[in-house]
Amino acid sequence: MVYGARNSMAIGVVVVLGTLVIGIVLGLLVSYFGRLVDTFISRTGDMIFAVPYILGAIVFLNVIESRGVWEVALVLIVFTWPTQMRLMRSSVLSVVNSDYVMAARALGAYHMAIMRRHILPNALGPVLGYSGLYVGIMIAAEAALTFLGVGLELPAISWGLQLQQAQGYIQQQTYLVVFPMIFVGITVFAFMAMGDAVRDAIDPKSKKK
């Protein structure tokens, strides 16, 4: 269980960091400049978003000969970045026309300075909160892909690989299946709870009344 946690959590963290960087950059660009930039990037994201990421990952990982942490993480990033981009876009749109942004524009501030100093700090709350939750989702996705035989390969080890290897022993040694499932469930729940806590700490307005 301990050794399996390393690769499972590594994939979750790498995927979320990758999608977070892409989502923040593209979300800022499409929301701030709008028009053609928004249309092109948003429509590209919609086309990728239309394909279920598990299905897309199965197709692409199935043709990769050697599948390690980076290969699995990269494929998941390709099919999941539109979610972070859309969340960042909606968050930026809620602040891009605020008084302090308009004042910065009137004073002649550069676009990069406005986005970095005024928009980004006030739009990151929902995105960072969702990122904690998304780590848990990606850990579960890795376990599902590996269980289906298109994720990590031996000699690597993860909770998904443990579940895959234990299929033939489910009646004789049930604990080989039960313990990885428990750890996956607890870890996913923990990251989701952490995501809610981070979101509430950064964005107090999101707290339930």
PyMOL commands that set and color helices and strands:
alter all, ss='L'
color gray80, all
select helices_A, chain A and resi 2-33+35-49+53-61+69-93+99-106+111-147+159-165+167-169+175-202+204-206
alter helices_A, ss='H'
color red, helices_A
deselect
rebuild
show_as cartoon
